[in-house]
Amino acid sequence: MTVSTKPTTAPGAQGTGTPTIWLDGKWCDRSTATVSVYDHGLLYGDGVFEGIRAYGGKLFRLGQHLERLYDSAKAIWLSIPMAPEEMAAITEEAVRRSGIAEAYIRHVITRGVGDLGLDPRKCPKPSVVIIVDTIKLWPEQVYEAGLNVVTAGTPIPQRESLSPRVKSLNYLAHILAKIEGIHAGADEVLMLDSAGSVAEGSGQNLFVVKGGRLRTPPPYAGILKGVTRDVVIEIAAHAGYPVEESILNRYDVYTADEAFFTGTASEVVAIRQVDGRVIGSGKAGPITRDIRARFQALVRS
Ligand code: PMP
């Protein structure tokens, strides 16, 4: 999907601006953006979402994110009531109005308002929400020090039930895994698929580095195909690091020279330890740092 990503004009400096929400055609702020308790997104998690960043007021990989949003909606039989081009234009306008240059944008499309039964035919119109705000998952020093990660006992959903490729409003497995990590005193979790192969983090994709090669689980393994993951694969190819999409198990992670997570909110973040095994030097390794630096340069280019 090709969507123009025109720089928005007059963005504020980082930290300035006002959270701005577009809700079914109305411009709102945090206090006025409210949805019905009969919305099936709330009652049943019936909907899809996206998370996008803007750097310097310019949306990063908007086209790819919207393509995933529309594909996710199609997979759950949800028809988004506007064309991707219109969604892109409203998103750009929302970022411009917010005045937030370093923004995090959340799109939420729900089945809409219905009755208390789960029949989606009772929901005549999907609800569309676009939130422009900011996000900060970890303090800056974590990107150099690396995350302490544990494997969660909760696997990601089986790929033939609700495909992990669908970015749906059903995030409970990932949230349960995250809570396990919090109880274990870890920064983040590694989630396995139902066969025990390594899948992803609670909101990130995983890469390991061994002998100068990058390895990451393939999308068909049952992961969310991250936009940042795709960007990192491009960056690595450009930088001359071979990349292999292959099934990984925890042994591959424990014995890696380096490991890192990727995600829109997380960007590129090093992993220093997994299940008590120190990864490589126990801090961001040279290839992770190089990929992160190239990523930072790319998002601002
Ligand atoms: N996996 C999951 C489960 C996620 O929620 C996310 C965040 N969207 C990712 C991976 C990373 O995807 P992206 O790089 O597109 O943000």
Boltz pocket constraint, residues with backbone or C-beta under 6 A from the ligand:
constraints:
  - pocket:
      binder: B
      contacts: [[A, 51], [A, 174], [A, 200], [A, 201], [A, 202], [A, 203], [A, 204], [A, 205], [A, 223], [A, 224], [A, 225], [A, 226], [A, 227], [A, 228], [A, 229], [A, 262], [A, 263], [A, 264], [A, 265]]
      max_distance: 6.0
